Each structure stands twice: as structure tokens, then as C-alpha cells.
Amino acid sequence: MRAKNTEIHQKKILNVNGGQLDFSVPKVMGIINLTPDSFYQPKWKDFGYLPAENQILIQAEKMLDEGADLLDLGAYSSRPNAERLSVQEEINRLLGPLRVIKKTFPAAIISVDTFRSDVARAAIGEGAALINDISAGQLDSKMFETIASLNVPYILMHMKGTPQTMQQLVQYENVFDEVYFYFTERLAKLKSLGINELIIDPGFGFAKTTEQNYVLLDKLDQFKSLGLPLLAGLSRKSMVYKTLETDAEGALNGTISANTIALMKGASILRVHDVKPAIDAIKIVQQLD
């Protein structure tokens, strides 16, 4: 099912945390990884241990000061071949940092990156405002009904398999058409449950080759016909650093370039490790309107 008309009205307001996010100007989501095995960690983190509370607060404060509109906390690494974690281990990693950020920065809008309904429920109970699900409900059959009962915004991403298997599942006849159809199916189910505060994420790097990722980036504007805000998660990913023959540490300039393309093709949210460069890219692209 290919989008025929990319000028269909795209939702610009998301009701969140008792207020509204207005996507007439794109927003920035700062990534805070609570895992020891993510594919990229800021230099100040100790790779051998989980980040201490003061380190988490330093990162949160820096991102908020630089203009982040949302913070995305993740306690289960979704990098290829990531270690498996029990639900309770994920909750234990998540709740302490979530509580301390909400206590220190009560106005912060916090998203939680999880594919588990029990984690989602625990996170919302501690002050998180959105759920960011890499599996769009496919890895937990209770996720959609949980989101409906919690009445919170939901980010659904395209992925095949699991973080442990996704890199072996990159076979598509037409990657754009298949991802687009995936969203039409998942959105129909969500809307049948009364869930309308939704954001879609094509899932760059998740069960896609480098070439397939760039096909989706090139056609990102065609997803606008689904009528929902688009999240682009390109930050320091292998599609960037492999193209530039570097590594995640050396991929900032490439990330800025990729984010700029995403903005010009209609991205509503940039999910990034580096907030200030994303803010700058938005300011520059806004001058073209």
C-alpha cells in the first residue's frame, strides 16, 4: 500500500502530560541510556558500570538546558545482539533514574523506551508521559491494551524480530511499501482501541541494511500521508558511520546531515544523543519555510 498523496493533513498537536506538544516546529528527544551495553555512550560514562544518579542528572540537565523537548530513557539495550534482560531487571534499572529526574526536573517530559507492558505501566506510574515501543506491540500482546488503559501517547516503531535476531531479517521485496503497510495494520488496531495520540518511527537500523535505511530516509515524506507525527532516530547509527567509514564516536557530523534531510522530509521529532546540534539543524531548516 503506497502513499499516493503526501499532502494529506499531518497531525501537529500531541496531548501529553496535561499539556500539548506543537509539532509546527520539530522537537528534539534526548536519549538517556541506562544500559552498560548500548552501541554509543557519551564519553563521561563509565563503560564498566551503570551510570550513577549524579551522572544521569548531569546528562539530563545538559540536554534540557540545550533545549531538549523530551527525554527518552531506556533500560534495555536494543542494539543488535543485545543481552536479554528480565522484566524485573529492566524495571530495576529504570525506576531509580526516572524518579530522580522527575524529582529534580518536574516539568521534564519523559518518554520510556520499552516493548514490555509491565515496564510501561510501572514507568507511567512514576511520572513518565509517553511510551516508545521498538516493536509496536509485537513483542508483548498486552502492550496495546495497556496503552489504552493508561491513556498516554505511544510511539510505534517498525522492526522485525527482536534485537537479538533483527539483523538476520532484512529481506524485503520493497522496503518502503512493506514498512508503510505494517503501519497501516498496526494503526488500525490501535485506533480500534481508542488510541489516537500516536507517533510513528520507521525504525532506522532495525532489521534494515544500510541501503534500505537510505531508501526509507529518501521516502520519509511519504509516511506523512498516515497523518501522524514522524520520529527520526538516526543518531550515530551504523547507516551513518559505515557510510563515512568511521565509528559511532566519529558520526556526529554525519548525524547532523542525516537529521537535516529528515527535517526537510517532514520529521516532527529528532531522537538524538547530541541535543544542541539537532536544535541548530531545526533552526536552519525552519528558515526555509
N, C-alpha and C positions, 0 to 999 in steps of 0.2 A: 504494500500500500504506500505509494509515493505521494508526497505532498504536492498538490498542483498549484496552490495559491499561497505564497509565502507572505501575503499582505494581510492575512486574517488577523483580527484583533488579538493581541497578546496581553494577558493579564499583567497589570502593572502594580497592583496593591496586594500585599500579603498581610493578613491579620495574624499578629504574633505577639505573645506576651502582654495582651491587653492593649496593644498599640498597633501601628501599621508600619510595614516596610514599603517604601515607594520606589519601584524599580525604574521610574523615569530617568533616574541616574543610577547606573550599575553600582552594586555593592561589593564589598570585599569581605571574605570569610578567612580569618586567620586560623591556620592549622596548629593545634597543640597535641602532639603525640605523647601519649602516656605509656608508651611501649619501649622496651630496650632494643627492639629489632626492626624498627622502621627503616625504609630504604634511605631516608635522609633525616639527619638530626642537626639542629644548629650547633655550632662549634662549642658553645658553652656547656653543652650537656655531656655528662659522663657516660660513655658508651657502655660501661660495665654495670650500671645500676639504673633503676628507675629514677626519674627526676625528683628531687626533693621539693617540698612545698614552696620554699623560697625561690627556687629556680622556675617553677611553674608560674608563680606570681610575677617574677621579672619578665617572663615571656608574655604573659597576658597583659601586663601594664604597658610594655613596649608596643604591642600590637594595637591596643586601644588608643594609646597616645598618638600613634601614627595614623589612626583613622579607621581601624577595622570596625565594620558594622556588626559582625558576628564572630564568635569564636567557636571552632569545631573541635571538640575533644574526642579522641579515640583511644580506647584501651585495648583494642585487638588489632594487631598489625594486619593490613590487607595486602602487603607486598607479596609478590609471587613466592610460593613455598613457605609462607609464614608459619610459625609454630601454632599449633592448635591450643586453644585456651578454653577452660571450662567456663560456664556461665558465671559461677560464683567468683572465679578468678578475675573475670572481666569486670564484674561489679566491684570487687575489692579494689582493683586498680583505679576505677573511675570515680567512685563516690567521694573519696577524700579530696582530690584536686577540685572536683566540681563544687563541693561545699565551700572550700576556701576561696575559690574565685568568686562565687556568688556573695560570700560574706564581705569580701574586700571590694568587689565591683558590682554592687547590687543591680545596677542598671544594665549590665552587660547581657546581651542576647546570646545564649549558649545553645549550640547545636551539639548533639551527641551522635557520633559515627558508630552505629551498631546495626547488626542484622538480627538481633535477638529481642523478642518481645519482652522478656523478663527484664533485660537490661534497660530497654526503652522505658518501661513502667517505673523502674527504680530511679532512672535519671530524671524523668519529668517530676517525680515526687520530690526531688531535691533541687528543683529550680531550673532545670533545662527547659528550653522553649520549643525546640524542633528536634526531629529525628532524621538522621541522614543514613539511609539504608543502601549499602552497595548491592544488595540482592533484590531490591524491590519486592520484598516479601517472599521470595522463592526459597530462602533457607530457613524460614520459620513460618509455618502455616498460620500461626496466630498473630502475626505482625499487623495485618490489615485491620483485624477486628480490635486489636489493642490500640492502634492509632485512632480508630473511630471512637472508642470509648474515652480516650484521653483528650480528644478534640484538639490536637496540635498539628501544626504544619508538618509535612512529610516530604522529604527529598527521596525520589526513587531513581536509582541508577541502573544502567544496563550492564549486566555481567552474565557470563555463562559459567556454570560450575561453581567452584569455591576458590578462595585464594590459593589453595594448595594445588588445584587442578586447572585453573583457568588458562594457563599458558599452553596447554595442550588442546584447547578448544577454540581454535582460531579459524575454523573452516566456515566460510560464508559463500553463498552464490553472489550476493550483493549486500555488502555490509550495511550500507545506509538503509536500504529497504527493510532488511531484517531487524535492525535496531528500531526503526520507525514503527514497524508492525508490533514489535514487542511492547512499545509504549502504548499503542492504541489498546492492546489487550489488557495491560496492567491498569491503565487509567479507567477503562470501562468498569473493571471490578471495584476499584477504589471509589469511583463516583456512585456506584450502586449501593455502597455502604455509607454514603453521605459525606465522603471525604473530598473536600474541594480546595483546601489550602495546600497546593501541591507545587513542587519544583521538579524539573526533570534534568538528569545528568547523563549524557551519552556514555560515560564510563571510559574516558581515555585511559589506555593502558590495561584495561581489564578484558582479557580474552580477545585481544586485538594485536595484530602485528603493527610495526611502525608504519607501514604503508597504509593499513586500514585506519589507523588513528588519524592520519592526514586526510584521508578521504572524508572522515566524519568532521574534521575541523573545517575543511573546504565547504562542506554542505551544512554546516551548523545552522545557518539561517533558515534552512528548510524545516527544521524542527519547530520554528516559531508557529507554524500552522496548527500545532497542537494547542495553541492558545495559552501556554503556561510559561513562567519564567524559566530561563535556561541557566544551569550552573556549568561552568567550565573548570575542570580540575586538571590543569596542565603542569602544575608547578614542579619543576626539576625532574620530570618523569623521563623514562628511558627514550621515549619518542623524541625528546629534545636532546638529551645528552649523547645518544647514539648518533644522531644526525650530525652533531657537532664534534664527534669523536673526542668526547671528554667524559666526565662523570657527573653525578648529581651535584657535587660541590661546585663544579665549573659551569653549571647550567643556568645561572641567573639571567644572563643576557638573552639566551635563547628562550627562557620562560617569558621574559618581558615581550619579546617579539611574538610568541605564540598567543599570549594574553591579549595583545593589541589586535591580532587577527580575530580572536574570539569576540572581542568587544565590537569590532566593525561588522561582525556577522550576527550580532544580536544577543550576546551573553548578558545575562542580568546579574550574575554573581561570579566573581573570580575567587576560587578557593586556592589559597597560596600559603607558602612558608614565609614570604617576604612581603609585608604589607605596604611599605612606603613605595616601592617600585610599581605595585599594582595601582595604588592611588594615583600616582603620577600618570600612568598609562590612561586611566579613565579621564583625567583632566585634559589630556591632549586629544583623545578621541572625541570628547564632548565638544571640542571647538569646531568639529566638522558638521555638527547638527544645524 
